[in-house]
């Protein structure tokens, strides 16, 4: 989850998010290098007494500063497209879970076998136990098996919402009348937090999402206990 | 435990709807609706011919997994009332 004074992304939980993290590091480094170069050149320009007022053409340097940016852009585009196609790979999910956005809570439906559905409300601040996170905890978490692709189908029962879990690299809009698919794979067990990401009324900031990734056996036991 | 074979679901047991190449993108609304229609059309056709509706169970499992419960309830209510807009 997010922590105080955080500067970068949350730790990646899914392979796609890891790729996105590395891509972001790569691209941000290029951006910093270009910015540093430009600032350095500007500072040089402003602190020199040398002048040259008869420049007519500069074919060599013009060629370099056309070709070099093109190469840099290709170096950014190729990893970006690779990840884009990776996100759209066909994978056969092992489980389907539906989530419906409401004002102002999420409800989850596991209907592959029995009909299991429940609501997930934020824990009010006054009811938090010591060590729990303010505005992020819920009463019923979404329990999912880890290391298996899970198909999430996201929709809404009233207004627009958005189901987002940053550490899994997921943000999918919940649109009434439409069923949006997101595929989720977690490499490790744990608790992963997210918040509603589309303005939906007065309690938009108070409808968080908590995913609890557990081993398959634990997930099966939890399902039986919830039915 | 982690071999490819061990992770495949046991043959013939239902797990979850497979990838449907007719609906490859993010918007799965039509996937849910189409399977709902196909189930009811299949049941109607099988009943008309006096055959068992067992093969229609596939469509039932798919729409039951994919469609939100409230949508299914609403459509079933509309079918009962005779106001369902789809062609069954």
Interface residues (C-beta under 8 A of the other chain):
Chain A: X90 X91 X92 X93 X94 X95 X96 X98 X100 X109 X111 X112 X113 X115 X117 X151 X153 X155 X157 X172 X177 X178 X179 X180 X181 X182
Chain B: X9 X14 X15 X16 X17 X18 X19 X24 X26 X27 X28 X29 X31 X32 X64 X65 X66 X67 X68 X69 X70
